[in-house]
Amino acid sequence: MIRSELLQAIAKDNPELRAEEVEQVVDIFFDEIAQRLADGGRVELRGFGAFSTRDREARKGRNPRTGEAVDVPGKRVPYFKPGKEMRHRLNAD
């Protein structure tokens, strides 16, 4: 699902909201998750999963074009762990 499909699904389920209001709700939702992760926090959506960050250590990488070794700095990357209900829905047979 892409962003426009999400907006359409929310608008369909909430006909009392204008398109601008639906877009504002989605923007706030994603902005809040991103800000919490940027602040080093964690976001848990019960039944869906949890968003957090993990640290990656600095390492030596290779430039694929030249084969030259390059230093890759350490960084924080987003991480998602699906919740129990999500795992059951994905593996239901």
Beta strands, then each sheet from edge to edge (+ up, - down):
strand 1: 43-45
strand 2: 49-56
strand 3: 59-62
strand 4: 69-72
strand 5: 75-82
sheet 1: 1+ 2- 5+
sheet 2: 3+ 4-
end
